[in-house]
Amino acid sequence: MTVKPLTIGTIAKRSGVSVETIRFYQRQGLIAEPPKPVSGFRTYPTKTIERLTFIQRSKGLGFTLAEIKTLLQLRASDCTATRELTQQKLDLIRSKIADLQAMEVALEQLVTQCEYSQPTDNCPIIAALSDK
């Protein structure tokens, strides 16, 4: 049985990201670009798929590419620094949730004001958004 070389297209298909995404990650220093042989295509180690999976999962948890780069550098070597970075991300997400909840309350109040206005009245939502 012949083992298919892991070209960028194969890596993209197996990891669920596009070839352009892989190239972008290479330019950002998240994925190493293997040397190109004189005749043929670049081939990637199997670990590249694991790295792409790590990047995608980290993005799904809200980490920026810069933070992911730091996590990749830390990997298993510094659990304390990894925990601190993750705690900072958790704190930021909790802050954003609180902000979104406050926005939800404000919008609910505007919608309620609009429900009780007369069709001939100025729209209370527009008025509230226009006030200084």
Secondary structure, 3 states (H helix, E strand, C coil): CCCCCCCHHHHHHHHCCCHHHHHHHHHCCCCCCCCCCCCCCCCCCCHHHHHHHHHHHHHHCCCCHHHHHHHHHHCCCCHHHHHHHHHHHHHHHHHHHHHHHHHHHHHHHHHHHHHCCCCCCCCHHHHHHHCC
